[in-house]
């Protein structure tokens, strides 16, 4: 039987180190623990909030009512064909490192991302030209209402940019317990992201390496790039006390793309706006470019919250910031971009708890 604790501080369970306490708190090590915890909450009409690694969770200063369920399911298996099955509580970067070490390609560009395996399909985690939706074969999850287990195929997950059925139409209906990835034991890794392409192009080791070495080299370069942006958790780096990229790249249509380009010309910006094709008549605009050209620079502070000194997409806690401070800076950034470019940015991290 699981142990339910009361009034447990959640501040140190979020990578941005803000937030209040959970009224009730439980750690789940396996699926039976999760079902027991859900039944306990259901019998007492308690809302359930799931917490993983805390790298994408902005926790209310007022805390979280009901039961906070922390996922700590562990372990993974790997077949010779490249089928990797990982429990939801496995550290994502540990898992990526293990797959790279065992010469499996497909997720090497997702190195250095904090959090747990179970969160990756919910957010359809992506970076440097890769998304988990490209390799996820299936997702195993428990229904919060009837406690039944279901396996979702890749198609069932309805993946989209930073989205899935678990985040949108069936939000708060499932708890992910296991994710299966079909990796490749033979394909040579190919960098897709321009910054990454440039990094390996000037590395003489890349041109002299075999497939296995290239996988490890690609991971090495991704970690170096992410560290340079404060996007790798590091106790010695104040800029990494954040939730990673705080704002999603907005999807705009042709007309809005034209307006942004016209505004850039009017402002005589030092660089052109950045867009990537996202579908028919749709473009993914660079949130970082929009923020920087709205007058907000790296290191900008508002109250106790700060824009990272390494990357404008990250909001950091340089010391004693509260979640309220973080939200005020979020609103300031959103308003600045909206005023300048008529584009409203959206927060990427999930908000947990009372408003």
PyMOL commands that set and color helices and strands:
alter all, ss='L'
color gray80, all
select helices_A, chain A and resi 11-13+31-43+92-101+108-110+117-123+132-134+155-157+194-201+204-208+211-228+238-240+254-267+287-292+323-341
alter helices_A, ss='H'
color red, helices_A
select strands_A, chain A and resi 5-9+21-28+48-51+57-59+64-71+76-78+83-87+126-127+130-131+136-143+149-153+174-182+251-253+275-279+282-285+301-302+305-307+315-317+350-352
alter strands_A, ss='S'
color yellow, strands_A
deselect
rebuild
show_as cartoon
